[in-house]
Amino acid sequence: MIQQWLRTRLAYRSAASILILVGLLGILFVLLTLKLVSDQEQNRQAEQLVGLLDTVDNTLRIAVFLADKQLAGEVI
């Protein structure tokens, strides 16, 4: 019955075509947004990791300079 309507009714066929097109565009938009957000989040996490490593590096340098085994052990 639905197939018959789609074959004989221009309005139904047009509406179905538009819905399919909008659905495909929606999926494309979601996939592009997912990729963009994923890349941004990876960059943000990499920046945070570099900041944390810099902090640990500075603390470790101080521990080595002072020959403080306890501080060096806490860093590790």
Summary of the structure (lengths in Angstrom):
residues: 76
radius of gyration: 29.2
end to end distance: 71.4
largest distance: 87.6
contacts: 152
relative contact order: 0.06
helix: 93%
strand: 0%
